[in-house]
Amino acid sequence: MTQSLTKPILWAVVLAAWMAGATSAVAQAAGEWKDSAEIWKASCHYCHDEGVGPQILGLHLAPELIRQTVRNGLNAMPPFFPSELDARELAALAHWVSVHGVPPAKEKQP
Ligand code: HEC
C-alpha cells in the first residue's frame, strides 16, 4: 500500500532535482570545467548531498565503478555524455570522488 505511493513521489523528487540542476549542468560543457570539485558541485551535489541519491563521498568507491555509473546512469541517475564530461574530466572526477573524505554533517537534518 505505502509502496505504491512512495514510488511516484520519489520519481517526482528525482525529476524535480534533475530539472533544477539541468540548467547549471548544461551551462558548462566538456573542457570548460575548472576542476573536479566544481563538477561535483554543479552536477552531482544536488542529488548526492541532498538525499536524492545515496551519500557516496567518504565511501572510497572504486574509480572504475564511479566512471561506469556516471557514463551509463543507474536507475534514477541520468547518464552524463562526453559532451558534458570528457574522458579526462570523468577520470579525474572518479578519482576525486574515490579519495574524498566524509563530507561535514549538515547542521540541520530535515
Ligand atoms: C538526478 C540525481 C542524480 C545526479 C545528478 C547524480 N546522481 Fe549518482 N545516483 C543517483 C541515484 C538515485 C543513485 C542510486 C541508483 C540506484 O542504486 O538505484 C546514484 C548512484 C550513483 C553511484 C553508485 C553508488 C553505488 O554505491 O553503487 C555513483 C558512483 C554515482 N551515483 C555517482 C555520481 C556522480 C559522480 C555524479 C555527478 C557526475 C552523479 N552521481 C550525479 C542520483 C543522481
Boltz pocket constraint, residues with backbone or C-beta under 6 A from the ligand:
constraints:
  - pocket:
      binder: B
      contacts: [[A, 14], [A, 17], [A, 18], [A, 21], [A, 39], [A, 40], [A, 43], [A, 44], [A, 45], [A, 46], [A, 47], [A, 48], [A, 52], [A, 53], [A, 54], [A, 56], [A, 61], [A, 65], [A, 66], [A, 69], [A, 70], [A, 74], [A, 75], [A, 76], [A, 77], [A, 78], [A, 80], [A, 93], [A, 97]]
      max_distance: 6.0
